[in-house]
């Protein structure tokens, strides 16, 4: 057998069904594993996923229905219809210190799609992205699916139970193969938010090193001491190597719509045109006028969502304070309580057991990386009645 043939056979044998090893090695969702224990059981109080219990407001749905009836069902602009790109630009300009032009906006099929598109642009096998963690795990999987390294830099747990970013650890983790730094603020799962000084320091470092700074800002409106969280858009210039990712999912209760956007340098737009064509060919046409309606008419709903989450946070934090095994700190942003449980060494199995014993679904901290082990995540974007019921059921396990 020739050397080339032996190599081909070895490669085939190491690839069952011909699947790339990087794809075969991707971990299953630990949140999904917990949900599988009780998914579909009406007795479960489901607080495992990152969504509340409110449906999308009717004025948004009505706009989608009107677009359907108007026949807006054909192919359209890959980077989003002009009206939506302009609406996003106007919305961001109202919120932040520096104007955002529509030419910098790209509409995506969900915030997740924006993350994957960014990784497809930047990551080759052997490259790495430095990721502040604990973090929603899909960024790690996106990097690893492309043969890169998701290089986690954990936030430091403070004695009070909160979190602190150590800039030197982030910059020290960067090397010649680092293509980007990824920050999620407000954070899922911790609720941590970066300060202006931290954001400016990381931006200056990225400029100096010629690497990209990616900012996941899908929870920027779910904050409790200010109208909006600090954005990279407040401090960066249009030509900077930044990718700011956002979504309609959280603030407007549109998780099932799968619509998001990114703001980045126009230099990336030609390649984004191609990648969007190869991935999705663009966000569904008839959904985009509904997104315009959300941005144009949705401020009252967003304010109500924040107040609903504030009330949920108060209920949950008061309840957790009464549990002997729990160590929790009030989050500054997003809509999660991320709390440590004394004596819990395997959060995945513990969360599964809570489903079986207490009929409450929580996310295991291990789902968010090694820094999350020992913690559980509870989504409090739900009604007071649902949250009170969940806390009552958790007493035997956590009290």
N, C-alpha and C positions, 0 to 999 in steps of 0.2 A: 504494500500500500504506500502510495506516495506521501510525502510529508504534508502536502496541501490537503490530501484526502483525510489523513489522520487528524489534522487540525479541524477540518469540517465536521468529522464525526464527533470529536471531543466537544466542540461547541454545541452540536445538536444534543448530545447526551446531557450537557449541563443546562439545557434550556427545555424543560418539559413543555410540550405543546408549542414550542418555539417562542415562548414569552420571554421578553427581556428580563434578566435577573433583577434590575433595578425596580421594575414594575412588580414582579413576583414577590419581592421583599417588602413592598409597602405594607405597613401595619394596617389592620382593620381599625375602624373607629371604635374607641373604647366607650364613647357615649352611645354609639349604636349598639354595642354589646349589652350595655345596661338596658337600653330601651327594648331590645329584643326579648328580655325576660318578661316584660309586661305590656308590650305595645299592643294596643287594641283592647286592652282590658278596661272597661268603663269605670272600674273601681279605683284605678290608679289616679293619683294626683300627679300629673306629669310636669315636672319642673326641670327636666333634664336638658331640653333644647333651648337655644337662644331666641325664643320668641314668646310673646305674651298670649293672652287669650282673647284679644280683640280682633275682629275681622277688619279687613281693609275698609276704610270709610266709603260710604256709598257714592260720594261725589267723584271719587277716583274711579270706582268701578263703572259708574255711569259714563265717564269719558271714554273708557275702553269699549263699552257697548256701542256708544255713538260712533266711534271710529270703525268698529266692525260693520255696523249698518251702513256706514259711508263707503264701504268697500276698501278700507285701508288694510289690505291683506297681501300686497305684493312685495317683491324685493324693494329694499330702500337703501339709503346711505349706510355704508358699513360702519362708520364711526358715529352714527346716530342722525336722526332727522335734524335739520338746522334749527327748527323751533325748540327742540329739547336741548340741544347744545347751548343755545342762547339762554334758555331758561335756567340751566344749571350755572352758566357763567354769571348771570344776573343774581341768582340766589347766593352764590359764593362771594360775590362782590359786596352784597349787602351784609354778609356775616363777618367778613374778614377785612384786615387793614389795607391790603393791596388789591387792586382790581384784577379780575381774572377775565381774560378774553375768551370768547367762544372758540377761537381757533386752537386753544390749548386743551379743549375738553374732548374726551372720547367716551361715548356711551358703550357699555359692555353688558353682556348677558349675565348679570349678577356681579357683586364684588369679588366673588371667587374667581370668576372668569378674568377679571382685571388682574388679580394676583398671578394666575397662571400665564396670562399674556406677558406680564412683566418678566416672569422667570424665563419664559421661552426666548425673550429678547436677550436676556443677560447671561444665562447660565449654560456653560458647556461642561461636559464631564471633567471632574477635577476641580472645578470652580467652587466657591463657597459664598453663602450669604450669612452674615452675622445677624442673629435674631434675638432680640430682647425677649426673655421668657420669664414666667410661664406665659404661654400664648396659645391661641386657637391653633390646633395642630395642622390645618390644611396648608399653611405656608411651608411647613417642614416637608410635607409630602410633595408639594409642587416642586421644590428644589430637588428632592431625592429622585423624583420621577424622571428628571432630566439628567441624572447622573452626577448631580452636585452634592455638596455637603451642607446640610443645615446646621450651622455652628451656633449653638445656644449659649447665650450669656445671661445667666439668671439675675433677676432683681434680687437685692439683698433683703431678707426678712428682718424687720426691725424688732427690738424687744417688745414694742407695743403691739406687734402683730401686723403692722403695715408693711410697705415695700419702699425700697430706695434704689435708684439707679446709680451705679458707679460707672461714670463715664470712662475711667481709665481701663476698666475691664472690657468695655465695648471696643474701644480703640485698640487695646492690646490684643484683642482676638483677630484683628484684621491683618492679612498678609498679602503677598503678591497675587494670590488667586482669589481675593475677596472682590466680588463684583458689586455688592450692595450691603447696606445696613438696613434692617427691617425693624420698625417700631410700631406698636399698636397702642395708641393713646386717644381716648380712654381705653383702658385695657380690658379685654376679655381673656382671662377670667377675673383679674384682681381688682379692677376699678381704678388702678393707678393711672395718673396723668403726668406727662413730663412737664417740667417747668420751662419757661422761656429761655433761661440760661442753658439748660440742658439741650434744648432743641438747637439753639444758636451754636453751641459748642460742637454738636454732631454735624451740623451743616458746614461749619468752617472746616472740620476735619475731612468731610467728604469732598469739599472743594479742593482742599490741599492734595488729597490722594487721588482725585479724579475718579472716585467711585460714586455710585448712586445711593441716594437716601430714599427709602420707601416708607411711606407713612400710611398706615391703615387707620382711617378716621371715621369708620362707620357709626361710631357711638358719639360723634362730636356734639350732637344736640342733647344727648341723655346725660346731662350734668346738673348739679344741684346748687352751685354757688355762683353761677355766672350764666349768661345766655348761651354761650357756645364755648367749647374747649379750644385751647390754643391749637392752631393748625400750622403746618409747615407753610401754607399759603400766606400766613401773616408775615413771614420773615424772608422767604426765598424770592429770588428774581426769576423771571420767565425763562431765562437761558440756563438756570441751574439744573444739575442732574438730579431732579427729584421726580418721584412718582407718588402722587397722592391718590389714595383709593377710597371710594365711598360707595354707599348703597342706599337704595330706597327701602330696604327690608325693615330696619329697626324703627326709625322715627315715624314712618307712615304706615306701620303694620302691613308691610307688603312682602313678607318673607317668601311666599309662594310665587311671586311675580318674576323673580330672577332678573332684576334690573339693577345695574350699578353704573359707576362711571369712574374715570381716572382723569387727573389733570397732570400733564407732563410737558416736557419740551416739545415744540413742534418738530424738532429734528427726528423724533421717533415716529411721527405719524405715517410716513410712507411704509415703514415696515409693519406698523400696526394695521394699516389697511390690508396688507397681505395676510397677516396672521389671523385677523378677524375673519377674513374670507375662508381661510383653511379650517378654522375652529367652528364657527357658528354662522358665518355670512352676515352677522349682525343681529341685534336685538329685534324681537318681533315688532312689526310695524305698528299694529293696532294698540300695543301697550304703551307706545311712546307718547301719544297725546294724553294718556292718563297720567303719565309721569309729569308732564307739563302742568296738568291740573293740580297734582300734589304739591309742586313747588310754588305754584301761583296762589292757590287757595288753601293750603294746608297748615298755615301757622297756628290757627286755633286748635287743630287736632294735635300738632306737635306739642304745644303747650300743655294740652290735656294729658298727653302721653307722659310727659315729664312729671306732672303732678301725680299721676297714677303710680308711676314708678317711685316717686318720693314717698308716697303713702305706703307702698309695698315695702320699700327699704325700712321704714320706721317699724312696721309690723314685724318684719323678719329679724331685724337687729334686736328688738325688744325680746322676741321669743328666743333667739339664740343665746342671749345673755342669761337666760334662766337654765341653760343646759350645762351641767357640771363638766362635761367632756369637751366642750367647744370653746375655741379661742377665735373671736371674730372682731374685725375692725370695720367701721362704717366706710363703704366705698365712696370715693369722690365722684365717680362717673360710671357709665354703663349701668346695666340692671341685674347685677349678680352679687350675691354674698358668697365670698370665697373664704371658707373657714376651716381652721385646723381642728382635727378631732384627736384628742389624747388617746394613745394606745392603738390607733389605727395604723397598720403597717401596709395594708394592701387595699387601696381605695377602690379599685375596680371590683373586687369581690365584696367589699363592704357595701358599695352602692347597689350591687345586685341583690345582696341580702336585704337591704332596705326596701327594695321593690317587693320582695317575697313577704317579709315580716310586717312592714308598715304600710305597704301600698302607696309609697311615695317614690317618685323618680327623680334622682339627683345625678349630676355628672361627676364622675370620679376625677380627682385632681390629677391622677396619672395621665389622663387624656391630654393634658397641657404640657407634658414634658416632665423630666425627672424632678424639676424644681416644684412641681405641683403635687408630688406624692405626699400623702399625709393630710390632704385637703379634700373637701367636697365643694362643688359649685351648685348654688340654688338660684334659679332665675326668678326674680320677684316682680316681673312685669305682668302680674296677674291680679285678679280681684282680691279684695281683702278676705272674702269668705274662703276662697280656695287656699290662700296662704295660711290663714288661721287653722284650717283643717289639716294642712300638711304639718304644721308645727305641732299640733296636738298628737298626730299620729307618730311623729318622730320622738316623742318623749321617752318611750321605753328603750330606744336605742341610744339616745344621746343625752338624756337627762341624768 
